Amino acid sequence: MSRTRVPGVLAPWLTGLILFSLLAGGATTYLARPRQLSPIPQSVLDARRESTTASAQAVTRSLNGGLTSLSEIATVVDESLKQRNQALLDPFRARRWKSLYVLDQTTGTVVAQVGESAQPSVLGEPLPKEAGMRTAQVGTATEVVQYTPVGKPAEAKYLLVGHHDVRRLRDLLTPAAADGTWLVDRSGAVIEGVGTGEPPQAFVPPAPAPGESVAGSHARRLGSQLEVFAWASLTGGGPATALDWTVVSVKPVTDVTMATDDTRRRGVTAGGTLAALTAVVFGALYLVVLRPIRQLGQVIVGTRSPERGPSHGEAGHIARTVAQARRTTSGRPDHETVAGRR
């Protein structure tokens, strides 16, 4: 008959001790590993990104709102053309546009205008049939040209065009509250900016997904100066998004609180705590469970006296019972011996 050996308590105790020791060592090594950390607190980087995003959203709302206002003016112009055969633009002279004019889409001539001289050539050929906006270089200035059909797009004979002065966007860049904030195009060229800092050199932001914005921030070093650099693309899904503009801000590191990197210290502390906890738990298991069981086994086989055996818990109770049974057995006659004498 084969006998199956059942593993004792020592085997799982040793296995658990080894595994938890490896876990403590691995956790210490992982948490204390060297990392490439920014010398600037993450909260400062997040705040710089959020303020730059707020400026980008303000610019987006302004540009999209301008196109909405232009569509409302186109309704008034359409009614005036139907009633008086003359475009009514004078009430809108003091609006946000540098120049506002009505263009005949068939002949390409300007039939009415207010503000500065009309520049219909910036629209190119053929003339756009739907509302939208684009950038154009007028002289030495970069302008946003917004346009919308007068009347139904399929039947529109005229096109209302407004030139938006990008200098009006300066006030929308100030919420970034940095050393310098700039509005740059897709090629990295600066369109407009505020502040005393140096504009970014041909910064090209990551390409955003359709209908989504790209925003980020990081610490960078230029020479001996460390600064926070943040960017946010125009968002919102409106016509302004098609301009591929990005708001960029820079803030010197001297304006923020420096952070201390205590990651390694925390890693060593956490790993040491886990190692100490492992030693305490398995030491207690040895003293409370494993050692009394081994002493009890020695008492049973007779290699240890009951007085030196376990005295507490279930193991102590069994040891006392074994000692009592032996004393009882030693005080009675041997039945086999008595039967032999008979």
C-alpha positions as CSV (number, residue, x, y, z in Angstrom):
1,M,0.0,0.0,0.0
2,S,1.6,3.3,-1.1
3,R,1.7,6.2,1.3
4,T,1.2,9.7,0.1
5,R,3.5,12.3,1.7
6,V,1.5,15.3,2.8
7,P,3.7,18.4,2.9
8,G,4.1,20.0,6.4
9,V,3.6,23.5,7.5
10,L,7.2,24.5,6.9
11,A,6.9,24.2,3.1
12,P,4.1,26.8,2.6
13,W,5.7,29.0,5.2
14,L,9.0,29.1,3.4
15,T,7.3,29.6,0.0
16,G,5.3,32.5,1.3
17,L,8.3,34.1,3.0
18,I,10.4,33.9,-0.3
19,L,7.6,35.2,-2.4
20,F,6.8,38.2,-0.2
21,S,10.5,39.0,0.2
22,L,10.8,39.1,-3.6
23,L,7.7,41.3,-3.8
24,A,9.2,43.7,-1.3
25,G,12.5,43.8,-3.1
26,G,10.8,44.3,-6.5
27,A,8.5,47.0,-5.2
28,T,11.5,48.9,-3.8
29,T,13.5,48.6,-7.0
30,Y,10.5,49.7,-9.1
31,L,9.5,52.7,-7.0
32,A,13.0,53.9,-6.4
33,R,14.1,53.7,-10.1
34,P,15.5,56.9,-11.6
35,R,13.1,58.9,-13.6
36,Q,13.2,61.9,-15.9
37,L,11.1,64.3,-14.0
38,S,10.3,67.9,-14.7
39,P,11.8,70.4,-12.3
40,I,8.5,72.2,-12.3
41,P,5.5,71.0,-10.4
42,Q,2.8,69.2,-12.5
43,S,0.2,71.6,-11.1
44,V,2.0,74.5,-12.6
45,L,2.2,72.8,-16.0
46,D,-1.5,72.0,-15.8
47,A,-2.4,75.6,-14.9
48,R,-0.3,77.0,-17.8
49,R,-2.0,74.6,-20.2
50,E,-5.5,75.5,-18.9
51,S,-5.0,79.2,-19.1
52,T,-3.6,78.9,-22.6
53,T,-6.6,76.8,-23.6
54,A,-8.9,79.5,-22.2
55,S,-7.3,82.1,-24.5
56,A,-7.6,79.7,-27.5
57,Q,-11.3,79.2,-26.8
58,A,-11.8,83.0,-26.5
59,V,-10.2,83.6,-29.9
60,T,-12.3,80.8,-31.4
61,R,-15.6,82.3,-30.0
62,S,-14.6,85.7,-31.2
63,L,-13.9,84.6,-34.8
64,N,-17.0,82.3,-35.0
65,G,-19.1,85.1,-33.5
66,G,-17.8,87.5,-36.1
67,L,-19.0,85.2,-38.9
68,T,-22.4,84.9,-37.2
69,S,-22.7,88.7,-37.0
70,L,-21.7,88.9,-40.6
71,S,-24.5,86.5,-41.5
72,E,-27.0,88.7,-39.6
73,I,-25.8,91.8,-41.5
74,A,-26.2,89.8,-44.7
75,T,-29.9,89.4,-43.9
76,V,-30.2,93.2,-43.5
77,V,-28.2,93.8,-46.7
78,D,-30.5,91.4,-48.6
79,E,-33.6,93.2,-47.5
80,S,-32.2,96.6,-48.4
81,L,-31.2,95.3,-51.9
82,K,-34.7,94.0,-52.5
83,Q,-36.4,97.2,-51.3
84,R,-34.0,100.0,-52.4
85,N,-31.6,98.2,-54.8
86,Q,-28.9,99.5,-52.6
87,A,-26.9,97.7,-49.9
88,L,-27.3,99.2,-46.4
89,L,-23.9,99.1,-44.7
90,D,-23.5,102.5,-42.9
91,P,-25.1,101.3,-39.6
92,F,-22.4,98.7,-39.3
93,R,-19.4,101.0,-39.8
94,A,-18.3,100.9,-36.2
95,R,-18.3,97.1,-35.9
96,R,-15.3,94.8,-35.5
97,W,-14.3,94.8,-39.2
98,K,-11.6,97.1,-40.7
99,S,-13.5,97.0,-43.9
100,L,-16.9,95.7,-44.9
101,Y,-18.1,95.5,-48.5
102,V,-20.6,93.8,-50.8
103,L,-19.2,92.1,-53.8
104,D,-21.1,91.2,-57.0
105,Q,-20.3,87.5,-57.6
106,T,-20.9,87.8,-61.4
107,T,-18.7,90.8,-62.2
108,G,-16.5,90.8,-59.1
109,T,-17.1,94.5,-58.5
110,V,-17.7,96.2,-55.2
111,V,-21.3,97.6,-55.0
112,A,-21.1,99.0,-51.4
113,Q,-18.4,99.4,-48.7
114,V,-17.6,101.0,-45.4
115,G,-14.3,101.4,-43.5
116,E,-11.0,100.9,-45.3
117,S,-10.7,100.2,-49.0
118,A,-12.1,96.9,-50.2
119,Q,-9.6,94.1,-51.2
120,P,-11.7,91.6,-53.2
121,S,-8.6,90.1,-54.8
122,V,-7.7,88.3,-51.5
123,L,-10.7,86.0,-52.1
124,G,-9.1,84.6,-55.2
125,E,-10.9,82.9,-58.1
126,P,-13.5,81.6,-58.2
127,L,-15.3,83.4,-55.5
128,P,-16.5,81.3,-52.6
129,K,-20.2,80.2,-52.7
130,E,-20.6,79.4,-49.0
131,A,-19.8,81.2,-45.7
132,G,-16.4,80.8,-44.3
133,M,-13.1,82.6,-43.3
134,R,-9.5,82.6,-44.4
135,T,-6.4,84.5,-43.7
136,A,-4.9,87.0,-46.1
137,Q,-1.9,89.3,-46.3
138,V,-3.0,92.9,-46.9
139,G,0.1,95.0,-47.1
140,T,2.2,94.1,-44.1
141,A,-0.7,93.0,-41.9
142,T,-2.3,89.6,-41.6
143,E,-6.1,89.8,-41.7
144,V,-8.9,87.4,-41.3
145,V,-11.3,87.6,-44.2
146,Q,-14.8,86.5,-43.4
147,Y,-17.5,86.1,-46.0
148,T,-21.1,84.9,-46.4
149,P,-23.6,84.9,-49.3
150,V,-26.3,87.5,-49.3
151,G,-29.5,85.5,-49.5
152,K,-29.8,81.8,-50.2
153,P,-26.4,80.4,-51.1
154,A,-27.7,78.7,-54.3
155,E,-29.3,81.9,-55.5
156,A,-27.0,84.5,-54.0
157,K,-25.9,87.2,-56.4
158,Y,-23.8,89.1,-53.9
159,L,-21.2,88.2,-51.3
160,L,-20.8,90.1,-48.1
161,V,-17.1,90.3,-47.0
162,G,-15.5,91.6,-43.8
163,H,-11.8,92.0,-43.0
164,H,-11.2,91.2,-39.3
165,D,-8.4,93.1,-37.7
166,V,-6.3,90.5,-35.8
167,R,-5.0,93.2,-33.5
168,R,-8.4,93.1,-31.8
169,L,-7.5,89.6,-30.7
170,R,-4.7,90.8,-28.4
171,D,-7.1,91.3,-25.5
172,L,-8.2,87.7,-25.8
173,L,-4.6,86.5,-25.4
174,T,-4.1,88.2,-22.0
175,P,-5.9,85.5,-19.9
176,A,-2.8,83.3,-20.4
177,A,-1.1,85.8,-18.1
178,A,2.4,84.8,-19.1
179,D,5.6,86.5,-20.0
180,G,4.5,86.2,-23.6
181,T,1.5,84.8,-25.5
182,W,1.3,84.5,-29.2
183,L,-1.1,83.4,-31.9
184,V,0.7,81.3,-34.5
185,D,-0.4,79.7,-37.8
186,R,0.2,76.2,-39.0
187,S,3.7,77.0,-40.2
188,G,4.7,78.5,-36.9
189,A,4.7,82.1,-38.0
190,V,3.5,84.6,-35.4
191,I,0.3,86.3,-36.3
192,E,-0.2,88.4,-33.2
193,G,1.1,88.4,-29.7
194,V,1.3,90.2,-26.3
195,G,3.9,90.4,-23.6
196,T,7.6,91.1,-23.4
197,G,9.0,87.7,-24.1
198,E,10.6,86.4,-27.2
199,P,8.2,84.8,-29.6
200,P,8.6,81.1,-30.4
201,Q,10.9,80.2,-33.2
202,A,8.7,78.4,-35.9
203,F,6.8,76.3,-33.4
204,V,4.7,73.7,-35.2
205,P,2.0,72.2,-32.9
206,P,0.9,68.5,-33.2
207,A,-1.8,67.9,-35.8
208,P,-5.2,67.8,-33.9
209,A,-7.8,65.2,-34.7
210,P,-10.9,66.4,-36.6
211,G,-13.1,68.4,-34.2
212,E,-10.7,68.2,-31.3
213,S,-8.1,70.5,-29.9
214,V,-4.5,69.9,-29.0
215,A,-3.2,71.4,-25.8
216,G,0.0,70.7,-23.8
217,S,2.7,72.1,-21.7
218,H,6.2,71.2,-20.7
219,A,9.4,72.6,-19.2
220,R,12.2,73.6,-21.5
221,R,15.6,75.2,-21.1
222,L,16.8,78.0,-23.4
223,G,20.4,78.8,-22.6
224,S,20.5,79.4,-18.8
225,Q,16.8,80.1,-18.5
226,L,14.2,77.5,-17.6
227,E,10.6,78.2,-18.7
228,V,7.1,76.7,-19.0
229,F,6.0,76.4,-22.6
230,A,2.3,75.7,-23.3
231,W,0.1,75.6,-26.4
232,A,-3.5,75.1,-27.3
233,S,-5.1,74.9,-30.8
234,L,-8.3,76.6,-31.7
235,T,-11.2,74.3,-31.0
236,G,-15.0,74.2,-31.2
237,G,-15.6,72.6,-34.6
238,G,-16.6,76.0,-36.1
239,P,-15.1,77.8,-39.1
240,A,-12.3,79.2,-37.0
241,T,-10.9,75.7,-36.5
242,A,-10.1,75.5,-40.2
243,L,-7.5,78.3,-39.8
244,D,-5.2,75.9,-38.0
245,W,-4.1,78.5,-35.5
246,T,-2.5,77.8,-32.1
247,V,-2.1,79.9,-29.0
248,V,1.4,79.6,-27.5
249,S,2.5,81.0,-24.1
250,V,5.8,81.1,-22.3
251,K,6.4,81.7,-18.6
252,P,9.8,81.9,-16.9
253,V,10.5,79.3,-14.2
254,T,11.4,82.1,-11.8
255,D,7.7,82.9,-11.5
256,V,6.8,79.5,-10.2
257,T,7.7,77.4,-7.1
258,M,10.3,74.8,-7.7
259,A,9.6,71.2,-6.7
260,T,11.8,68.7,-4.9
261,D,12.0,65.2,-6.3
262,D,11.5,62.8,-3.3
263,T,10.3,59.9,-5.5
264,R,13.3,57.7,-4.6
265,R,13.0,58.4,-0.9
266,R,9.3,57.5,-1.1
267,G,10.1,54.3,-3.0
268,V,12.7,53.2,-0.5
269,T,10.3,54.0,2.4
270,A,7.5,52.0,0.8
271,G,9.7,49.0,0.0
272,G,11.3,49.0,3.5
273,T,7.8,49.2,5.1
274,L,6.7,46.2,3.0
275,A,9.8,44.2,3.9
276,A,9.4,45.0,7.6
277,L,5.8,44.0,7.4
278,T,6.7,40.7,5.7
279,A,9.3,39.9,8.5
280,V,6.8,40.7,11.2
281,V,4.0,38.6,9.8
282,F,6.1,35.6,8.9
283,G,8.0,35.8,12.2
284,A,4.7,35.8,14.1
285,L,3.5,32.8,12.0
286,Y,6.7,31.0,13.0
287,L,6.4,31.7,16.7
288,V,2.6,31.1,16.9
289,V,2.1,28.2,14.5
290,L,5.3,26.6,13.2
291,R,7.4,26.4,16.3
292,P,4.7,25.1,18.6
293,I,3.8,22.4,16.1
294,R,7.5,21.3,15.8
295,Q,7.8,21.2,19.6
296,L,4.5,19.2,19.9
297,G,5.9,16.6,17.5
298,Q,9.1,16.3,19.5
299,V,7.0,15.8,22.7
300,I,4.9,13.1,21.0
301,V,7.9,11.1,19.8
302,G,9.5,11.5,23.2
303,T,12.6,13.6,22.2
304,R,11.4,16.5,24.2
305,S,9.9,16.5,27.7
306,P,6.4,17.8,28.1
307,E,7.7,20.5,30.5
308,R,9.8,21.9,27.6
309,G,7.0,21.6,25.1
310,P,4.4,24.2,24.0
311,S,2.4,25.7,26.8
312,H,-0.1,27.9,25.0
313,G,-2.9,27.4,22.5
314,E,-4.1,24.2,20.9
315,A,-0.5,22.8,20.7
316,G,0.0,23.3,24.5
317,H,-3.3,21.7,25.2
318,I,-2.4,18.6,23.1
319,A,1.1,18.5,24.8
320,R,-0.5,18.5,28.2
321,T,-3.0,15.8,27.2
322,V,-0.2,13.6,25.8
323,A,1.8,14.1,29.1
324,Q,-1.3,13.1,31.2
325,A,-1.9,10.1,29.0
326,R,1.6,8.9,29.5
327,R,1.4,9.3,33.2
328,T,-1.8,7.4,33.3
329,T,-0.4,4.6,31.2
330,S,2.7,4.3,33.3
331,G,0.7,3.8,36.5
332,R,-1.3,0.8,35.2
333,P,-0.1,-2.9,34.9
334,D,0.7,-4.3,31.5
335,H,-2.2,-6.6,30.5
336,E,0.0,-8.8,28.3
337,T,2.4,-9.3,31.2
338,V,-0.3,-10.2,33.6
339,A,-1.8,-12.7,31.1
340,G,1.6,-14.3,30.6
341,R,2.1,-14.9,34.3
342,R,-1.2,-16.6,34.5
